[in-house]
């Protein structure tokens, strides 16, 4: 397929809130390091899966396996009085309402990666009839 553009069909305010919640958590986690806390955010189009992903990676303390089941439970926070425990549950609800999901990969002591995944809406380019390569056509 020759892809001209990729969109996600979402309400901007709710998705902004979901991404902001996850990035805020990553910043909090990275700030727990003595020095060198880092957060990286990138987006990717996964053509075969038909999704757009926003990946938020930090090098904070990571999440222990016994905590994973609690991540999306309302009012559960590991921030010791700083968090409300609503950020991830709200983000998960927003993504689910838009046909998406949140995936978590974490290694204790090394950090976490949260992947916000949404269905992609793809606009295709017409292939060049001479050489079969993608190019803009009218």
Secondary structure, 3 states (H helix, E strand, C coil): CCEEEEECCCCHHHHHHHHHHHHHHHHHHHCCCCCCCCEEEEEEEECCCCEEEEEEEECCCCCCHHHHCCCCCCCCCCCCCCCCCCHHHHHHHHHHHCCCEEEEEEECCCEEEEEEEEECEEEECCECCCCCCECCCC
